Amino acid sequence: MVIAIDGQSGTGKSTLAGILAKRLNFKSLNTGMIYRAIAHYFLSTGINPEDLAKIEECLKTINIEIKFKGDKQYIIINNIDCTPFVSSEDVQKNVSLFSQILPIRDKILSLQREFALYNDIVVEGRDIGTHVFPNADVKFFVSCNIDVRAERRLKDLKQLGQDISLQQVKESLKSRDLLDTTRKFCPLRRADDAIDIDTSYKTIDECINEMLLYILKG
């Protein structure tokens, strides 16, 4: 079974996906983490988003593994665990640029679909219900007020030791939203058959219970 969750950055979709998967005893597949891990890998090897020839050459031999220890996801690229670096400021600045590159998207698309063949999954991202799994059993689209999103993201970044202001976080989210919704390939949009979940002023439990009602009803 595939449950698709799409939405903008900072809406809480990763948190919801993780809890929902645990309640259903599914795997929670965080596709954004895969893109961020690839961005980190390329940046750490000196390859920038503009280096298309180098990226395409690297993708021919790159080995990407999705691993789980309990309910925690890890992304291993060429035997390097990229998981600890996926929230770095450098990755956050560049991940949208990498995610617009079609060969990267194709690589991750194949990876996700192969994973779904052998696992019941809750999978979240930005084009899951529209492109990656258009025939998903249940689709959700998660939204949230930009000010609430910025406050949540600031809290997370502060816990990681990053010195950044609320306004900087808000502007970063706005830039990310613009890139995600206007990118050439598979832009972020709500699938026609998706169920709307607004997390702005609801508790996590309220959102989870709402989602479970739709899943069990289906």
Secondary structure, 3 states (H helix, E strand, C coil): CEEEEEECCCCCHHHHHHHHHHHHCCEEEEHHHHHHHHHHHHHHCCCCCCCHHHHHHHHCCCCEEEEEECCEEEEEECCEECHHHCCCHHHHHHHHHHHCCHHHHHHHHHHHHHHHHHCCEEEEECCHHHHHCCCCCEEEEEECCHHHHHHHHHHHHHHCCCCCCHHHHHHHHHHHHHHHHHCCCCCCCCCCCCEEEECCCCCHHHHHHHHHHHHHHC
